[in-house]
Amino acid sequence: MKVVVASDHAGFSLKKHLVEFLEKQGFEIIDIGTDSETPVDYPDFAEKIGLAIVREQATRGVLICGSGVGASVAANKIPGVRAGLCHDTYSAHQGVEHDRMNILVLGARVIGVELAFELVKAFLAAEFTNEERHLRRLEKIAALERKYSTKD
């Protein structure tokens, strides 16, 4: 599976650990930055990873900032992105199984490296169930995107 990863400066260190971990697990990684702890703005990297997902350059994405909150908000502004901020393995796999989550968002200042490894494993191992109730709910989410999208 091809996985795209991105972070701001606060998530840079955790991203480095995750890239190494995922490569050892046999995943193909697309690292779209940032490349240091020099301050950058998380919306820029949320946009990059979101576009990589909706353009099908990767199957799933992992996005990291300090708390995970801002990056999650920003990524979810891109139609077709379903980013979820997770701090437990249940949410990491259930978000894929029920909500077809395609980007896992992590807070580097909230969780440790070992928990991040567990969350990413749960997220990448999960598959969408295709159950009717979940399909119905996803269509309602898509309808909201269409209803409130602006044409700029």
N, C-alpha and C positions, 0 to 999 in steps of 0.2 A: 504494500500500500504506500502511496505517495502522501507525505504529510508536510504541510507548510507550517513553519513556525515564525513567530515575530514577537518582538518585545520593545518596550521603551527602555530607557536607561535603568529604571528601577528593576526591571525584569531581566536585564542582560545576563547577570550571573546565573540565574536559574535556567535561562534559555540555553546557555552553554552546557550545563549539566544534562538537560533534557535531550539536546541534540546528540550528545555522546551516547546517552542511554538508548535512544531510539535507533541510532545507527548500529549499535551492538545487537539490537533485537531484529535487525534486518530490514528496517523501514528505510525507504528512500526519502531523504529530507531536502526540502527547499527552505533555506534560511534567508528570509527577506529583511533581516536587520531587527534592530539596530546592532551596530558592531562594536559598541563601547559603552562606558558609563557616562559619557558626555550627555548632558541633558538634551532630550528631544521631546516632542509632543506625541502622546499616545494615539490621538486620532489619525495621525499620518500612517501609523503602522496598522491600526485597525482597518483603515481603508485598503491598504496593500493586501492584507491577508484576506479580507472580505472579497476583494476583486479576484484574487487567486482562486478562491473557492467557487464563486459564481461563474467564473470562466473555465472551471473544471481543470485547472492546472494541477490540482491536488484533490484527493478524496476528502481529507479532513484537515483541520487546522488547530494549532495551539497558540494562543495569544496571551502574553504576560505583561502586566504592569504592576505597580506597587500594591494596590488593593484588589485589582481586577475589575472594580466597579466602572471606572471611566472607560476602559477599553471595551468592556461588555456593552455599555450604552452606545459607544461610537460604532462598533462593529454591527450592531443590530439596526443601524440606520440604512444599511445597504440591503435593498430588496433581495430576498433569497438567502440571506444569512440568518442562521438560527444559532446565535452564540449564547452559551450558558456559563455563568460563573459558578464553579463548583469547588467545595471544600471537603466533600465526602464522596466515596466511591459509588454509593447508591445513586446519587444525583448524576454522576459522570456517565454511568451506563444507562440509567433510566431516561436521561435527556435524549439519548440517541434512540433507544427502543420506542419511546412514546412520542417524542417531539421532533425526531429526525435532526437533532442538534448536529451541526457540522463544524462548529468551532468551540473548543473548550477554552475557557478563560480562567486564568489562575492569578492569584495575588501573591507576588513574591515576598511581600512583607507580612503575609498572613500565614502561609504554609511553609513547611520545610521541604528539602529536596526529596527525602524518601516518600513523603506523602504525595508530592508532585508525581513521582514515578508511578505510584499506585493509581492515582487519578487518571493519568495518561493511559496506562494499561487498560483500565476499565473502559475508558472512552473509546479507545481504538479497537477493543475486542467486541464491542456492542454492535448490534445490527437492528435496524428499524423493523418492527414487527409486522407492518402492513395491515394491522387490524383496522376494521372499518371505523371504529370510534376514533382512532388516531388519525386516520386519513380525513375524516370529517372535520376534526379540529384543525388540522393543518390547512385544509381548504378555507376555513374561516379566518385563519391567520393571513393567508394569501389574499383573501378578500379585503381584509383590513389594510394591507399594504397597497392594494389597488385603489381603495376608496380614499386613502389619505395621502397618496403620493402626489408630489408637486412636479410640475414640468418647468425646470429651470433651464 
